[in-house]
Amino acid sequence: MVPTEHVLVFSAILFCIGMYGVMARRNGVLVLMAIELMLNAVAVNLVAFSNRIDPQGGSGIIFAIFVITIAAAELGLGLAIVLRVYRMRGSVNVDEADLMRW
Amino acid sequence: MDLGAVAFYVVATATVVASLGVVLTRSAVYSALLLIASLALTGFVYLLMLSDFLALVQILVYVGTVSILLLFALMLTRPRELQVMNHRGWPLAAGGSVVALVALVWTTVGTNWAALTPRVTATGPTVSTSSSVSSSARFAAEEVRRFGPEEIGTALFTVWAVPFEIASVVLLIALIGSLLIARATDLEDEAATGTVAGAEGGSA
């Protein structure tokens, strides 16, 4: 069995890659994909701690299932918003979607 | 070092490489395909961490549906001209991410996990009595075994029944909301065609 620390480092790397994607990408769809990476890293973390602390209760695994569920809902809504912005502005770049800016 | 650990390190390295490809490649479609690869490999990581049901859910949800949704959105929102993929301030983002990564890894390595969390091994006879989760006591009477699909189903419909129902409502609301947002409206047609009085106003 892999030590918990190594799994945590792995998930930290995934999370920071996703964070870079969220901050650096211009395309809205690519930003959503980076957010998926970050949520995925969090789920890995939850499973690692579930295996370590509570292997019989499995609360971390249940939490990971909920994270996947919410991630799917978030992606659906986010893509709908990106699609709408594209039809209104002709572009999916997040820096050009400044409708709510004053 | 046993075979499972070696497999974990190999799959984890592949996942990190694929994730780096997601945020670094210049083609949006390659980025989506690499994201699918990364998520599928994370499913294998779950498998190697002995949560087979979660691996199955990961493959079903991400590789089965989310990938289709992402590629669909990418095809629908094809940019008209070749454009820059990153913001101008991307070195700042890279620097911030590296700093955050160093901080996270430093904290992880520096923390004495054995002192903080009671390690419950799968083969050990001792069951942690300090665990505040009530479901821990539910399975404590049985033989010590891993948390398989049967246990997940039981826990999901007994201990976690209320969050489960709330999640279903959230999914329903997200479905209706996505439909409402993505639907074409008259206001939007007006914005798209300018001030010209459109003869075909009702076209969806």
Contacts between the chains, C-beta under 8 A, distances in Angstrom:
chain1	res1	chain2	res2	distance
A	1	B	4	6.9
A	1	B	5	7.2
A	2	B	4	7.5
A	2	B	5	5.2
A	2	B	8	4.7
A	2	B	9	7.8
A	2	B	48	7.5
A	2	B	49	7.5
A	4	B	113	6.1
A	5	B	108	5.8
A	5	B	109	6.7
A	5	B	113	6.5
A	6	B	8	7.8
A	6	B	9	7.8
A	7	B	49	7.2
A	8	B	108	4.7
A	9	B	105	5.5
A	9	B	108	5.8
A	9	B	109	7.7
A	10	B	12	4.7
A	10	B	15	7.6
A	10	B	16	7.3
A	10	B	45	7.7
A	12	B	101	6.1
A	12	B	104	4.0
A	12	B	105	5.8
A	12	B	108	6.5
A	13	B	16	5.4
A	13	B	19	7.9
A	13	B	101	6.5
A	14	B	15	7.0
A	14	B	16	6.9
A	14	B	19	5.7
A	14	B	42	7.9
A	15	B	104	7.4
A	16	B	97	4.6
A	16	B	98	7.3
A	16	B	100	5.4
A	16	B	101	3.9
A	16	B	104	7.1
A	17	B	16	7.3
A	17	B	19	4.6
A	17	B	20	5.9
A	17	B	22	7.5
A	17	B	23	5.7
A	17	B	97	7.4
A	18	B	19	7.3
A	18	B	23	7.5
A	19	B	93	8.0
A	19	B	96	7.6
A	19	B	97	5.1
A	19	B	100	6.4
A	20	B	23	5.6
A	20	B	93	5.4
A	20	B	94	5.8
A	20	B	96	7.9
A	20	B	97	3.9
A	21	B	22	6.6
A	21	B	23	3.7
A	23	B	87	7.6
A	23	B	90	7.7
A	23	B	92	7.8
A	23	B	93	3.5
A	23	B	96	6.8
A	23	B	97	7.3
A	24	B	23	6.9
A	24	B	86	4.8
A	24	B	87	5.9
A	24	B	89	7.9
A	24	B	90	4.0
A	24	B	93	4.2
A	24	B	94	6.9
A	25	B	23	7.1
A	25	B	85	6.6
A	25	B	86	6.4
A	25	B	87	7.6
A	26	B	83	7.5
A	26	B	84	6.6
A	26	B	85	6.3
A	26	B	86	6.3
A	26	B	87	5.7
A	27	B	28	6.1
A	27	B	79	7.7
A	27	B	85	6.6
A	28	B	77	7.8
A	29	B	28	6.8
A	29	B	32	7.9
A	29	B	70	6.8
A	29	B	73	5.3
A	29	B	74	5.5
A	29	B	77	6.4
A	30	B	28	6.2
A	30	B	31	5.9
A	30	B	85	7.3
A	32	B	70	7.8
A	33	B	22	6.2
A	33	B	31	6.4
A	33	B	32	6.6
A	33	B	35	4.9
A	33	B	70	6.4
A	34	B	22	7.1
A	34	B	23	6.1
A	36	B	35	6.6
A	36	B	39	7.2
A	36	B	62	7.8
A	36	B	66	7.2
A	37	B	19	5.6
A	37	B	22	6.4
A	37	B	23	7.7
A	37	B	35	7.1
A	37	B	38	6.9
A	40	B	38	7.6
A	40	B	39	6.2
A	40	B	42	5.4
A	43	B	42	7.9
A	43	B	54	7.9
A	44	B	42	6.5
A	44	B	45	6.4
A	44	B	46	7.7
A	47	B	46	6.2
A	47	B	49	5.5
A	47	B	51	5.6
A	47	B	54	6.5
A	48	B	49	6.9
A	49	B	117	7.8
A	50	B	51	7.8
A	50	B	147	7.5
A	51	B	49	6.0
A	51	B	50	6.9
A	51	B	51	7.7
A	52	B	113	7.8
A	52	B	117	6.0
A	52	B	119	6.4
A	52	B	120	7.6
A	53	B	117	5.2
A	53	B	118	7.1
A	53	B	120	7.0
A	53	B	128	7.7
A	53	B	131	7.4
A	54	B	120	7.4
A	54	B	128	7.8
A	54	B	131	6.0
A	54	B	133	6.0
A	54	B	136	6.1
A	55	B	120	5.8
A	55	B	122	5.8
A	55	B	146	6.7
A	55	B	147	6.3
A	56	B	120	7.6
A	56	B	127	7.1
A	56	B	136	5.6
A	56	B	139	4.3
A	56	B	140	6.2
A	56	B	144	6.8
A	56	B	147	6.9
A	57	B	131	6.6
A	57	B	133	4.5
A	57	B	135	4.4
A	57	B	136	3.9
A	57	B	138	7.8
A	57	B	139	6.7
A	57	B	147	7.7
A	57	B	155	7.6
A	58	B	135	7.5
A	58	B	147	3.4
A	58	B	151	6.1
A	58	B	152	6.6
A	58	B	155	6.2
A	59	B	133	5.3
A	59	B	135	6.8
A	59	B	155	7.9
A	61	B	51	5.4
A	61	B	53	7.5
A	61	B	54	5.7
A	61	B	147	5.7
A	61	B	152	6.4
A	62	B	152	6.9
A	62	B	155	5.9
A	62	B	156	6.4
A	62	B	160	5.4
A	64	B	51	7.8
A	64	B	54	5.7
A	65	B	54	6.8
A	65	B	57	6.2
A	65	B	152	7.5
A	65	B	156	7.6
A	66	B	163	6.5
A	66	B	167	6.0
A	68	B	57	6.0
A	68	B	58	6.7
A	68	B	61	5.5
A	68	B	62	7.8
A	69	B	167	5.1
A	69	B	170	7.6
A	69	B	171	6.7
A	70	B	167	7.3
A	70	B	170	6.8
A	72	B	61	5.8
A	72	B	65	7.2
A	72	B	66	6.3
A	72	B	171	7.7
A	73	B	170	5.7
A	73	B	171	5.4
A	73	B	174	3.7
A	74	B	174	7.6
A	75	B	66	5.9
A	75	B	69	6.5
A	75	B	70	7.6
A	76	B	69	6.8
A	76	B	174	5.5
A	76	B	175	7.1
A	76	B	178	4.8
A	77	B	174	5.2
A	77	B	177	5.8
A	77	B	178	5.4
A	77	B	181	7.3
A	79	B	69	6.1
A	79	B	70	7.5
A	79	B	73	4.4
A	79	B	178	7.5
A	80	B	177	7.3
A	80	B	178	3.9
A	80	B	179	7.8
A	80	B	181	4.2
A	80	B	182	4.2
A	81	B	181	5.8
A	82	B	73	6.4
A	82	B	77	6.5
A	83	B	73	6.4
A	83	B	76	6.2
A	83	B	77	6.6
A	83	B	181	7.8
A	83	B	182	5.1
A	84	B	181	5.4
A	84	B	182	6.1
A	84	B	188	7.8
A	86	B	76	7.3
A	86	B	77	4.4
A	87	B	184	7.3
A	87	B	188	5.9
A	87	B	192	6.7
A	88	B	188	6.1
A	88	B	191	5.6
A	88	B	192	7.5
A	90	B	80	7.2
A	91	B	79	6.9
A	92	B	77	4.6
A	92	B	79	7.0
A	93	B	83	7.5
A	95	B	87	6.8
